């Protein structure tokens, strides 16, 4: 190959290289523009989504608060009803316990009176039994005395 052809080939390669650099530079510029546009659009979409998410979150928070208030109110109502019923049952049981206690106290008093009466009777019977025993002993001794000493 001669120098001219070599020179022409070199110039062609340099020219292709320059064109490629220019093409790459243009492509980089276009890529950068596309990237900027995409970044802007992504940011817009992100802002919209953030706004929508915040709105949905606010609505959900409001609804959750409403449900919580309703449940709290219902729980308080149930608690009040249960407290009232417990108090009623407690009053009934207290009344019944007092009635049973009064009956038992009355029965205990009756039993005590009967025992006191029986104790008096037993004391009287012991006295009579002692008297009879002493009289029998006296009669036996008198009879023995007459038998042995006064024939």
Secondary structure, DSSP 8 states (H G I E B T S, - for coil): --HHHHHHHHHHHHHHHHHHHHHHHHHHHHHHHHHHHHHHHHHHHHHHHHHHHHHHHHHHHHHHHHHHHHHHHHHHHHHHHHHHHHHHHHHHHHHHHHHHHHHHHHHHHHHHHHHHHHHHHHHHHHHHHHHHHHHHHHHHHHHHHHHHH--
